[in-house]
Amino acid sequence: MKWFSLIFILPIVAVIGFLVSGVEVVLPATPPSEAMTYTPMTQPAPPGIGSYDVLGHPVSKEEADRLLQTEAGRDYLSPENGAIEITEQLIDLGRDNFYTETFGNEVIFTDVVGILDGPINIASMTKAILALKGQPTTNLQIPLKEDITVGGQTFQAGTMLNTGLDVPKGSVLPLGLSNHLSGAKVRVGVTCALCHAAIDGKTGAILEGATNNDLDAGLLLAMASNTAALYRQTGVNPLELPKGSHTYLNSQGELAKLPDSESFEEAVDQVFLSWAPGNFDSSGDQIDNPSQIPPSYTHDAWPYSWSGGSSIGWFHGLSSLNSRVFAFNADPTTTAENSEKLYGIDKETFLGAIFQNSSNSKFRLPEGAKPSEFFARVDPNPDSPGFDQTIKMPEYPNASLFAANGLMLATPGLPVGTAANAMSAWQNTLAPPPNEFLSDSEAVQRGAVIFNQAGCVDCHSGRYFTNHEVIPQREVGTQPERAKASLGLKKLFQDPTTYPPSVQVPLPENPPVIPVPTDITPQRSIDVTFGITEPKGGYKVQHLIGLYLTAPYLHDGGVAAAADGLRQDADGKFAIANPDRIGLPGTLLQGINPDPEASLRMLVDRRLREAMIAANRANPSLKRANIDGRGHDYWVDEEAGFTPGSQTDLIQFLLSIDDDPEVLPEPKLAQGL
């Protein structure tokens, strides 16, 4: 597409939206797979076409072919038993959903939060994209037309806002934003691709499954008009703020007052502005703990999420995670029913604080109204407890290890679980491309030996470099706050159940219910994740696939350095060359992408890490967001008995790990790898 054609496309689409009432135009479409992404050029991970997943128990194609020869085997692989067949159609649906499906979140983001009401809006994004003249970017920069004050910070006119939004070549919208034009109303929703796909800065190709490392979600949300609607992610408690004049009926039927809207908005904006690029708080625990956005190289990477909270059900918990993104994380209204138990906030207060200043007057709470009754009148999905497309699980309003808040993502007209399962099946085929910038294969092989000698293999073992364990926070030593994110959920847990995928959405009356097995994940890991045996929780052992694409490092994304942040002295040792180029203050907070090699050196060298942690802790915003890059104290440095050359070799090995690690020398690394 020629860049100048974009000038004509957007106005035409807008005119159609205004003139044709009820006609909806959706952009962008799923990008074509051929020559558009790196994925077809890499080895896809199993399982393949013809295999099955039976609520987390994988069945290979060969085993399935054998089972289908018997009645008992056919019963085992039946939808009534919870079995999902991996087909090309399922994988294609998953890819399409990944890029285009918002599952209804454009309502919460546009009509309630007001994501288009501030300086980052359709007009400013369109102007910035047109200025690219059809070329791709990994960071859509949007200039401010006038001075604005947000969260106590003043941004001067002319300031270039680094959004971190990726724009593919010739695209009319950033990757992962879906623009819906319905009648005269423009809405923007968010798809998985916003966070879990990226543009290669050198080729412009889409890296499917890679992390959008510099996406500044906090900035994008802070610039909205009613960011306060997302206070559940921030730790700002409406009960602790001064009262305003807006009245509502609480759960006791008493007339009460909501928090002052200006004070509320400023407090929430301050928190979002403190989030580092590449981070987002998806825990919904009413604590401000943004964590690094993970990649979607998911095959054999269970359990899922930083703390391992998604660990059972289809695709070993991956479908539970995919469901949770839309049925819990992105829509705060989905936890209203349990807000008293989880946060100590009355249900009506919880909802009223969300709706008191909604962008769209249709969704703005009237004076003296009961918020839950108002929500029921305006909810486009009245059969589900939230804006997004969900169904109530059998245990709702309680929850389970399978459904974190008792809800599951659902697409009307499709069987139960299809939406999340399709994305799981597709994500499990993703693999990072080989690192083309590595040239010293001998250094890589030497580094593989160091990996074993240093004990990295004790945890990062197996084909995908993880032993799937959840390590108690007290042992791994990393920043403690995020490990507690799932601890409160256990008070809602009941035995996990689901509806079989033979049941279609919307649910019929009295649908069948089947149990979800928990035996696929060790009970000890579940106990650590939810604080049953470890009051401080823990962190799962991450796999090491595609490290060269995922800097900065650790769960908080705090381990970072720019390429010019370090120097190698004459004796071969590495030292800090530029203190202003280490940690997040020296990289992403300045719009500089961390260098993977320098950042990994910060990870394994205790002297360098100490200086980097100090740089992070000196930044007030990072301190507020609990980001410092501490912990994971497993060193490959001189104090641990390794030379600087061995450290470099290890880093080269770590940067080489893609989805087909053929460089492993034999027999030195046969054990554990």
QUISUL-V228941 format. One record per residue. N is the residue number from 0. BURIAL is # if it has 16 or more other C-alpha atoms within 10 Angstrom, else .. D_LAST is the distance of its C-alpha to the last C-alpha in whole Angstrom. Layout:
# QUISUL-V228941
n=N burial=BURIAL d_last=D_LAST
n=N burial=BURIAL d_last=D_LAST
This chain:
# QUISUL-V228941
n=0 burial=. d_last=46
n=1 burial=. d_last=48
n=2 burial=# d_last=48
n=3 burial=. d_last=52
n=4 burial=. d_last=52
n=5 burial=# d_last=50
n=6 burial=. d_last=53
n=7 burial=. d_last=55
n=8 burial=. d_last=52
n=9 burial=. d_last=52
n=10 burial=. d_last=56
n=11 burial=. d_last=56
n=12 burial=. d_last=53
n=13 burial=# d_last=55
n=14 burial=. d_last=58
n=15 burial=# d_last=57
n=16 burial=# d_last=56
n=17 burial=# d_last=59
n=18 burial=. d_last=61
n=19 burial=. d_last=60
n=20 burial=. d_last=60
n=21 burial=. d_last=57
n=22 burial=. d_last=55
n=23 burial=# d_last=51
n=24 burial=# d_last=49
n=25 burial=. d_last=46
n=26 burial=# d_last=44
n=27 burial=# d_last=41
n=28 burial=. d_last=40
n=29 burial=. d_last=36
n=30 burial=# d_last=36
n=31 burial=. d_last=35
n=32 burial=. d_last=32
n=33 burial=. d_last=33
n=34 burial=. d_last=33
n=35 burial=# d_last=33
n=36 burial=# d_last=29
n=37 burial=# d_last=26
n=38 burial=# d_last=24
n=39 burial=. d_last=26
n=40 burial=. d_last=24
n=41 burial=# d_last=21
n=42 burial=# d_last=19
n=43 burial=# d_last=19
n=44 burial=# d_last=17
n=45 burial=. d_last=17
n=46 burial=# d_last=20
n=47 burial=# d_last=22
n=48 burial=# d_last=26
n=49 burial=# d_last=27
n=50 burial=# d_last=25
n=51 burial=# d_last=26
n=52 burial=# d_last=25
n=53 burial=# d_last=27
n=54 burial=# d_last=27
n=55 burial=# d_last=24
n=56 burial=# d_last=23
n=57 burial=# d_last=21
n=58 burial=# d_last=23
n=59 burial=# d_last=22
n=60 burial=# d_last=25
n=61 burial=. d_last=25
n=62 burial=. d_last=25
n=63 burial=# d_last=27
n=64 burial=. d_last=30
n=65 burial=. d_last=30
n=66 burial=# d_last=31
n=67 burial=. d_last=33
n=68 burial=. d_last=35
n=69 burial=. d_last=36
n=70 burial=. d_last=38
n=71 burial=. d_last=36
n=72 burial=. d_last=33
n=73 burial=# d_last=35
n=74 burial=. d_last=36
n=75 burial=# d_last=32
n=76 burial=# d_last=32
n=77 burial=# d_last=35
n=78 burial=# d_last=35
n=79 burial=# d_last=37
n=80 burial=# d_last=34
n=81 burial=# d_last=32
n=82 burial=# d_last=31
n=83 burial=# d_last=30
n=84 burial=# d_last=29
n=85 burial=# d_last=27
n=86 burial=# d_last=30
n=87 burial=. d_last=31
n=88 burial=. d_last=33
n=89 burial=# d_last=31
n=90 burial=# d_last=29
n=91 burial=. d_last=32
n=92 burial=# d_last=33
n=93 burial=# d_last=30
n=94 burial=# d_last=31
n=95 burial=# d_last=34
n=96 burial=# d_last=34
n=97 burial=# d_last=32
n=98 burial=# d_last=34
n=99 burial=# d_last=37
n=100 burial=# d_last=38
n=101 burial=# d_last=39
n=102 burial=# d_last=40
n=103 burial=# d_last=43
n=104 burial=# d_last=42
n=105 burial=# d_last=44
n=106 burial=# d_last=47
n=107 burial=# d_last=45
n=108 burial=# d_last=44
n=109 burial=# d_last=48
n=110 burial=# d_last=50
n=111 burial=# d_last=49
n=112 burial=# d_last=47
n=113 burial=# d_last=49
n=114 burial=# d_last=46
n=115 burial=# d_last=49
n=116 burial=# d_last=52
n=117 burial=# d_last=51
n=118 burial=# d_last=51
n=119 burial=# d_last=47
n=120 burial=# d_last=49
n=121 burial=# d_last=49
n=122 burial=. d_last=52
n=123 burial=# d_last=50
n=124 burial=# d_last=47
n=125 burial=# d_last=49
n=126 burial=. d_last=50
n=127 burial=. d_last=47
n=128 burial=# d_last=46
n=129 burial=# d_last=49
n=130 burial=. d_last=49
n=131 burial=. d_last=45
n=132 burial=# d_last=47
n=133 burial=# d_last=45
n=134 burial=# d_last=42
n=135 burial=# d_last=39
n=136 burial=# d_last=38
n=137 burial=# d_last=35
n=138 burial=# d_last=37
n=139 burial=# d_last=41
n=140 burial=# d_last=43
n=141 burial=# d_last=46
n=142 burial=# d_last=50
n=143 burial=# d_last=52
n=144 burial=. d_last=55
n=145 burial=. d_last=57
n=146 burial=. d_last=56
n=147 burial=. d_last=54
n=148 burial=. d_last=53
n=149 burial=# d_last=50
n=150 burial=# d_last=49
n=151 burial=. d_last=51
n=152 burial=. d_last=50
n=153 burial=. d_last=52
n=154 burial=. d_last=51
n=155 burial=. d_last=54
n=156 burial=. d_last=55
n=157 burial=. d_last=53
n=158 burial=. d_last=50
n=159 burial=. d_last=47
n=160 burial=# d_last=45
n=161 burial=# d_last=41
n=162 burial=# d_last=40
n=163 burial=# d_last=36
n=164 burial=# d_last=37
n=165 burial=# d_last=36
n=166 burial=# d_last=38
n=167 burial=# d_last=37
n=168 burial=# d_last=39
n=169 burial=# d_last=43
n=170 burial=# d_last=42
n=171 burial=# d_last=45
n=172 burial=# d_last=42
n=173 burial=# d_last=39
n=174 burial=# d_last=36
n=175 burial=# d_last=36
n=176 burial=# d_last=39
n=177 burial=# d_last=41
n=178 burial=# d_last=45
n=179 burial=# d_last=47
n=180 burial=# d_last=51
n=181 burial=# d_last=53
n=182 burial=# d_last=57
n=183 burial=# d_last=58
n=184 burial=. d_last=55
n=185 burial=# d_last=51
n=186 burial=# d_last=48
n=187 burial=# d_last=45
n=188 burial=# d_last=42
n=189 burial=# d_last=38
n=190 burial=# d_last=35
n=191 burial=# d_last=31
n=192 burial=# d_last=31
n=193 burial=# d_last=33
n=194 burial=# d_last=30
n=195 burial=# d_last=27
n=196 burial=# d_last=28
n=197 burial=# d_last=29
n=198 burial=# d_last=31
n=199 burial=# d_last=30
n=200 burial=. d_last=32
n=201 burial=. d_last=33
n=202 burial=. d_last=33
n=203 burial=# d_last=34
n=204 burial=# d_last=32
n=205 burial=# d_last=30
n=206 burial=# d_last=27
n=207 burial=# d_last=26
n=208 burial=# d_last=24
n=209 burial=# d_last=24
n=210 burial=# d_last=25
n=211 burial=# d_last=29
n=212 burial=# d_last=29
n=213 burial=# d_last=32
n=214 burial=# d_last=34
n=215 burial=# d_last=36
n=216 burial=# d_last=37
n=217 burial=# d_last=39
n=218 burial=# d_last=41
n=219 burial=# d_last=42
n=220 burial=# d_last=43
n=221 burial=# d_last=45
n=222 burial=# d_last=47
n=223 burial=# d_last=48
n=224 burial=# d_last=51
n=225 burial=# d_last=50
n=226 burial=# d_last=47
n=227 burial=# d_last=48
n=228 burial=# d_last=47
n=229 burial=# d_last=43
n=230 burial=# d_last=44
n=231 burial=# d_last=42
n=232 burial=# d_last=39
n=233 burial=# d_last=41
n=234 burial=# d_last=42
n=235 burial=# d_last=45
n=236 burial=# d_last=47
n=237 burial=# d_last=51
n=238 burial=. d_last=52
n=239 burial=. d_last=52
n=240 burial=. d_last=54
n=241 burial=. d_last=58
n=242 burial=# d_last=59
n=243 burial=. d_last=60
n=244 burial=. d_last=63
n=245 burial=# d_last=61
n=246 burial=# d_last=62
n=247 burial=# d_last=60
n=248 burial=# d_last=60
n=249 burial=# d_last=58
n=250 burial=. d_last=57
n=251 burial=. d_last=60
n=252 burial=. d_last=62
n=253 burial=. d_last=63
n=254 burial=. d_last=64
n=255 burial=# d_last=61
n=256 burial=# d_last=60
n=257 burial=# d_last=57
n=258 burial=# d_last=56
n=259 burial=# d_last=57
n=260 burial=# d_last=56
n=261 burial=. d_last=56
n=262 burial=# d_last=54
n=263 burial=# d_last=52
n=264 burial=# d_last=51
n=265 burial=# d_last=51
n=266 burial=# d_last=49
n=267 burial=# d_last=46
n=268 burial=# d_last=46
n=269 burial=# d_last=45
n=270 burial=# d_last=42
n=271 burial=# d_last=41
n=272 burial=# d_last=42
n=273 burial=# d_last=40
n=274 burial=# d_last=37
n=275 burial=# d_last=35
n=276 burial=# d_last=34
n=277 burial=# d_last=31
n=278 burial=# d_last=31
n=279 burial=# d_last=32
n=280 burial=# d_last=33
n=281 burial=# d_last=32
n=282 burial=# d_last=33
n=283 burial=# d_last=36
n=284 burial=# d_last=37
n=285 burial=# d_last=40
n=286 burial=# d_last=38
n=287 burial=# d_last=37
n=288 burial=# d_last=34
n=289 burial=# d_last=32
n=290 burial=# d_last=29
n=291 burial=# d_last=27
n=292 burial=# d_last=27
n=293 burial=# d_last=23
n=294 burial=# d_last=22
n=295 burial=# d_last=22
n=296 burial=# d_last=18
n=297 burial=# d_last=18
n=298 burial=# d_last=16
n=299 burial=# d_last=14
n=300 burial=# d_last=15
n=301 burial=# d_last=17
n=302 burial=# d_last=19
n=303 burial=# d_last=21
n=304 burial=# d_last=23
n=305 burial=# d_last=23
n=306 burial=# d_last=24
n=307 burial=# d_last=22
n=308 burial=# d_last=26
n=309 burial=# d_last=25
n=310 burial=# d_last=23
n=311 burial=# d_last=25
n=312 burial=# d_last=27
n=313 burial=# d_last=26
n=314 burial=# d_last=23
n=315 burial=# d_last=21
n=316 burial=# d_last=24
n=317 burial=# d_last=23
n=318 burial=# d_last=27
n=319 burial=# d_last=28
n=320 burial=# d_last=27
n=321 burial=# d_last=29
n=322 burial=# d_last=32
n=323 burial=# d_last=32
n=324 burial=# d_last=32
n=325 burial=# d_last=36
n=326 burial=# d_last=37
n=327 burial=# d_last=36
n=328 burial=# d_last=35
n=329 burial=# d_last=37
n=330 burial=# d_last=40
n=331 burial=# d_last=42
n=332 burial=# d_last=45
n=333 burial=# d_last=42
n=334 burial=# d_last=42
n=335 burial=# d_last=46
n=336 burial=# d_last=46
n=337 burial=# d_last=44
n=338 burial=# d_last=45
n=339 burial=. d_last=47
n=340 burial=# d_last=44
n=341 burial=# d_last=42
n=342 burial=# d_last=44
n=343 burial=. d_last=47
n=344 burial=# d_last=49
n=345 burial=# d_last=51
n=346 burial=# d_last=50
n=347 burial=# d_last=53
n=348 burial=# d_last=53
n=349 burial=# d_last=49
n=350 burial=# d_last=50
n=351 burial=# d_last=53
n=352 burial=# d_last=52
n=353 burial=# d_last=49
n=354 burial=# d_last=52
n=355 burial=# d_last=55
n=356 burial=# d_last=55
n=357 burial=# d_last=53
n=358 burial=# d_last=53
n=359 burial=. d_last=55
n=360 burial=. d_last=58
n=361 burial=. d_last=58
n=362 burial=# d_last=55
n=363 burial=# d_last=56
n=364 burial=# d_last=58
n=365 burial=# d_last=61
n=366 burial=. d_last=63
n=367 burial=. d_last=64
n=368 burial=# d_last=61
n=369 burial=# d_last=59
n=370 burial=# d_last=55
n=371 burial=# d_last=54
n=372 burial=. d_last=57
n=373 burial=# d_last=57
n=374 burial=# d_last=53
n=375 burial=. d_last=54
n=376 burial=. d_last=57
n=377 burial=. d_last=55
n=378 burial=# d_last=51
n=379 burial=. d_last=50
n=380 burial=. d_last=48
n=381 burial=. d_last=50
n=382 burial=. d_last=49
n=383 burial=# d_last=45
n=384 burial=# d_last=45
n=385 burial=# d_last=45
n=386 burial=# d_last=45
n=387 burial=# d_last=42
n=388 burial=# d_last=42
n=389 burial=# d_last=40
n=390 burial=# d_last=41
n=391 burial=# d_last=42
n=392 burial=# d_last=39
n=393 burial=# d_last=41
n=394 burial=# d_last=41
n=395 burial=# d_last=42
n=396 burial=# d_last=43
n=397 burial=# d_last=41
n=398 burial=# d_last=37
n=399 burial=# d_last=34
n=400 burial=# d_last=30
n=401 burial=# d_last=30
n=402 burial=# d_last=33
n=403 burial=# d_last=33
n=404 burial=# d_last=37
n=405 burial=# d_last=38
n=406 burial=# d_last=38
n=407 burial=# d_last=36
n=408 burial=# d_last=36
n=409 burial=# d_last=38
n=410 burial=# d_last=40
n=411 burial=. d_last=43
n=412 burial=. d_last=44
n=413 burial=. d_last=40
n=414 burial=# d_last=39
n=415 burial=# d_last=37
n=416 burial=# d_last=34
n=417 burial=# d_last=34
n=418 burial=# d_last=34
n=419 burial=# d_last=31
n=420 burial=# d_last=29
n=421 burial=# d_last=30
n=422 burial=# d_last=28
n=423 burial=# d_last=25
n=424 burial=# d_last=25
n=425 burial=# d_last=25
n=426 burial=# d_last=23
n=427 burial=# d_last=20
n=428 burial=# d_last=21
n=429 burial=# d_last=21
n=430 burial=# d_last=18
n=431 burial=# d_last=19
n=432 burial=# d_last=20
n=433 burial=# d_last=19
n=434 burial=. d_last=20
n=435 burial=. d_last=23
n=436 burial=. d_last=24
n=437 burial=. d_last=21
n=438 burial=. d_last=23
n=439 burial=. d_last=21
n=440 burial=. d_last=18
n=441 burial=. d_last=19
n=442 burial=# d_last=18
n=443 burial=# d_last=15
n=444 burial=# d_last=14
n=445 burial=# d_last=15
n=446 burial=# d_last=14
n=447 burial=# d_last=10
n=448 burial=# d_last=11
n=449 burial=# d_last=13
n=450 burial=# d_last=11
n=451 burial=# d_last=9
n=452 burial=. d_last=13
n=453 burial=# d_last=14
n=454 burial=. d_last=12
n=455 burial=. d_last=11
n=456 burial=# d_last=8
n=457 burial=. d_last=10
n=458 burial=# d_last=11
n=459 burial=# d_last=9
n=460 burial=# d_last=6
n=461 burial=# d_last=5
n=462 burial=. d_last=6
n=463 burial=# d_last=8
n=464 burial=# d_last=7
n=465 burial=# d_last=10
n=466 burial=# d_last=10
n=467 burial=# d_last=14
n=468 burial=# d_last=16
n=469 burial=# d_last=19
n=470 burial=# d_last=20
n=471 burial=# d_last=24
n=472 burial=# d_last=25
n=473 burial=. d_last=27
n=474 burial=. d_last=23
n=475 burial=# d_last=22
n=476 burial=. d_last=25
n=477 burial=# d_last=25
n=478 burial=# d_last=29
n=479 burial=# d_last=30
n=480 burial=# d_last=32
n=481 burial=# d_last=30
n=482 burial=# d_last=28
n=483 burial=# d_last=31
n=484 burial=# d_last=32
n=485 burial=# d_last=31
n=486 burial=# d_last=33
n=487 burial=. d_last=36
n=488 burial=# d_last=35
n=489 burial=# d_last=35
n=490 burial=. d_last=39
n=491 burial=# d_last=39
n=492 burial=# d_last=36
n=493 burial=# d_last=37
n=494 burial=. d_last=35
n=495 burial=# d_last=34
n=496 burial=# d_last=35
n=497 burial=# d_last=36
n=498 burial=# d_last=38
n=499 burial=# d_last=37
n=500 burial=# d_last=36
n=501 burial=# d_last=39
n=502 burial=# d_last=41
n=503 burial=# d_last=42
n=504 burial=# d_last=43
n=505 burial=# d_last=46
n=506 burial=# d_last=45
n=507 burial=. d_last=48
n=508 burial=. d_last=50
n=509 burial=. d_last=48
n=510 burial=. d_last=45
n=511 burial=. d_last=43
n=512 burial=# d_last=40
n=513 burial=. d_last=37
n=514 burial=. d_last=34
n=515 burial=# d_last=31
n=516 burial=# d_last=28
n=517 burial=# d_last=27
n=518 burial=. d_last=24
n=519 burial=# d_last=21
n=520 burial=# d_last=21
n=521 burial=. d_last=21
n=522 burial=. d_last=24
n=523 burial=. d_last=23
n=524 burial=# d_last=22
n=525 burial=# d_last=25
n=526 burial=# d_last=27
n=527 burial=# d_last=25
n=528 burial=# d_last=26
n=529 burial=# d_last=29
n=530 burial=# d_last=30
n=531 burial=. d_last=31
n=532 burial=. d_last=30
n=533 burial=# d_last=29
n=534 burial=# d_last=32
n=535 burial=# d_last=31
n=536 burial=# d_last=28
n=537 burial=# d_last=24
n=538 burial=# d_last=22
n=539 burial=# d_last=19
n=540 burial=# d_last=15
n=541 burial=# d_last=15
n=542 burial=# d_last=12
n=543 burial=# d_last=12
n=544 burial=# d_last=13
n=545 burial=# d_last=17
n=546 burial=# d_last=17
n=547 burial=# d_last=20
n=548 burial=# d_last=22
n=549 burial=# d_last=22
n=550 burial=# d_last=24
n=551 burial=# d_last=25
n=552 burial=# d_last=22
n=553 burial=# d_last=22
n=554 burial=# d_last=24
n=555 burial=# d_last=27
n=556 burial=# d_last=26
n=557 burial=# d_last=28
n=558 burial=# d_last=26
n=559 burial=# d_last=28
n=560 burial=# d_last=29
n=561 burial=# d_last=31
n=562 burial=# d_last=31
n=563 burial=. d_last=34
n=564 burial=# d_last=33
n=565 burial=# d_last=32
n=566 burial=. d_last=33
n=567 burial=. d_last=32
n=568 burial=. d_last=34
n=569 burial=. d_last=36
n=570 burial=. d_last=34
n=571 burial=. d_last=30
n=572 burial=. d_last=30
n=573 burial=# d_last=30
n=574 burial=. d_last=32
n=575 burial=# d_last=34
n=576 burial=. d_last=36
n=577 burial=. d_last=38
n=578 burial=# d_last=38
n=579 burial=# d_last=39
n=580 burial=# d_last=35
n=581 burial=# d_last=33
n=582 burial=# d_last=32
n=583 burial=# d_last=33
n=584 burial=# d_last=36
n=585 burial=# d_last=36
n=586 burial=# d_last=34
n=587 burial=# d_last=34
n=588 burial=# d_last=37
n=589 burial=. d_last=39
n=590 burial=# d_last=37
n=591 burial=# d_last=35
n=592 burial=# d_last=31
n=593 burial=# d_last=29
n=594 burial=# d_last=27
n=595 burial=# d_last=23
n=596 burial=# d_last=23
n=597 burial=# d_last=26
n=598 burial=# d_last=25
n=599 burial=# d_last=21
n=600 burial=# d_last=23
n=601 burial=# d_last=25
n=602 burial=# d_last=22
n=603 burial=# d_last=21
n=604 burial=# d_last=24
n=605 burial=# d_last=26
n=606 burial=. d_last=30
n=607 burial=# d_last=29
n=608 burial=# d_last=28
n=609 burial=. d_last=31
n=610 burial=. d_last=33
n=611 burial=# d_last=32
n=612 burial=# d_last=32
n=613 burial=. d_last=36
n=614 burial=# d_last=36
n=615 burial=# d_last=35
n=616 burial=# d_last=37
n=617 burial=. d_last=40
n=618 burial=. d_last=40
n=619 burial=. d_last=42
n=620 burial=# d_last=40
n=621 burial=# d_last=37
n=622 burial=. d_last=38
n=623 burial=. d_last=40
n=624 burial=# d_last=36
n=625 burial=# d_last=34
n=626 burial=# d_last=32
n=627 burial=# d_last=31
n=628 burial=# d_last=28
n=629 burial=# d_last=27
n=630 burial=# d_last=25
n=631 burial=. d_last=21
n=632 burial=. d_last=22
n=633 burial=. d_last=19
n=634 burial=# d_last=20
n=635 burial=# d_last=19
n=636 burial=# d_last=23
n=637 burial=. d_last=26
n=638 burial=. d_last=26
n=639 burial=. d_last=23
n=640 burial=. d_last=23
n=641 burial=. d_last=22
n=642 burial=. d_last=24
n=643 burial=# d_last=25
n=644 burial=. d_last=23
n=645 burial=# d_last=20
n=646 burial=# d_last=20
n=647 burial=# d_last=21
n=648 burial=# d_last=18
n=649 burial=# d_last=16
n=650 burial=# d_last=18
n=651 burial=# d_last=17
n=652 burial=# d_last=14
n=653 burial=# d_last=14
n=654 burial=# d_last=17
n=655 burial=# d_last=15
n=656 burial=# d_last=12
n=657 burial=# d_last=14
n=658 burial=# d_last=13
n=659 burial=# d_last=12
n=660 burial=. d_last=10
n=661 burial=. d_last=11
n=662 burial=. d_last=11
n=663 burial=# d_last=8
n=664 burial=. d_last=10
n=665 burial=. d_last=10
n=666 burial=. d_last=10
n=667 burial=. d_last=10
n=668 burial=# d_last=6
n=669 burial=. d_last=5
n=670 burial=. d_last=6
n=671 burial=. d_last=4
n=672 burial=# d_last=0
